[in-house]
Amino acid sequence: MKQRPFLALWTLAVIATVLAFVLHLGLRGRTVDVGYKLGKARKEQARLREVKRVLSLEAASYRTPQRVEMVARTLFAMTPPPPERVVVLKGAPAPARDLPADAPDSPRPAAAAPSGAPSGAPSGAGAAP
């Protein structure tokens, strides 16, 4: 009869040990799974940062006047307006093409008449020679 409390305690200790081991294995499995997901997320983050860097460089190149002119000439078949289509505004700076190449960038005034307007339309400011 003295062996029964020992057997009950031994059984309880074995059950507690098995439960602790199963809990440890479950937590270890989740840790490994979260580690793999974290690795994938970091890899995706690095890829997205590289994509963002490339796209920001591309966007910056689209803002340059040379790129805008190249796109306008090639994709839209645009050409500079003929002199009779240029309207000079009072108090406006000289057209950009008359500036030296090393002049700083400045906002360009609307120097050309809209494409749908007739070439002899009165503008109120006078036409360029």
N, C-alpha and C positions, 0 to 999 in steps of 0.2 A: 504494500500500500504506500510505502514511502517512495516508490518509483513512479507512481502516477503523477505527482506534482512535477517531478523532473521531466517526465515524458511530455507533459502538457507545455511546460516552459520551453523545452527543446523544440517542439513542434511550432510553437509561436515564434521562436527565434528564427527558425528555418523559413517560415512563411514571411516574416518581416524582411529577412535578408533577400529572399526571392523577389518580393515586391520592390524593394529598394533597387535591386539590380535591373528589373524590368523598367522601372521609372528612369534609371540612369541611361539605359539603352534608348528609351524613347526620347529623352532630352538630347542625347548625343546625336540621334538621327535628325532631330529638328535643327540642331546647331549646324550640322553638315549641310542640310537642305537650305537653310538661311544663308550660309556661307556661299553656296553655289549661286543663289539668287542675287546676293550682293555682288559677286564677281561679274555676273551678267549685267547688272545695273550699272556698275562702274565702267564696264566696257562700252555699253550703250551711251553713257554720259560722255566718255572720251570721244566716241564717234560723232555725237551731236555737237560737241564743242568744236571739232575739226570742221564739220559742215557749216557751223555758224561762222567760223573764221573765214572759210572760203567764200561763203555768201556775202559777208561784210566786205571783203576785198572786191568781189565782183560788183557789189552795189556802189562802192566808192569809185570803181572805174567807170560806171555808167554816169556818174555825176560830172566827169571831166568834160570840158568844152570840146576837146578833140573827139571824144567818143560820141557825144551828141551830134556833132557835125558829121562824123562818119556814118552814123545810123541814118541821119536825115538824108544824106546823099545816096547811100546804097539802098536802104530798105524803102524809103519813101520817095526816092528820085527827086529830091528837092534841090534847087539851085539858088544861088544868090539872086535877088530881084534885079531886074534891069533898072538903070538909073531913072527912067521915067516913072517907075513904080515907087520910088523912095520918097517919103514925105519928111521934110525937115521940120522939127518942132522948135518953137521959140524957147530959148534958154536951155535946150537940150545939149548934152555933150556931143562931140563928133561921133559918127558911126564907128563901131568897134574895128572895122577893117582898116580905118585910117590911122589907128593907134599903132605905135611901135610894138614889136613882139614882146618886149620886156615890160610893157605897161602892166600895172596891177589890175586884177580883175575888178570890174565895177559892174553894177547892175546896168543892163543894156536897155535903153528906152525902146518903145515900140516904134521902129523906124519904117516899117513896111506897111503898106495898106493891106487890109484883109484880102484873102485870095479871091473872094467873090465880088469885090468892088470893082467897078470899071476903072480903067487907068486914068480917065479924064475927070473923075469925080472930084468936086471941090472939097478941100479939107479945111479951109479956113486959115491954115498956116503957110500955104504956098508949097509948090512942088520944087524938088531939087532940079538943078540944071541938067 
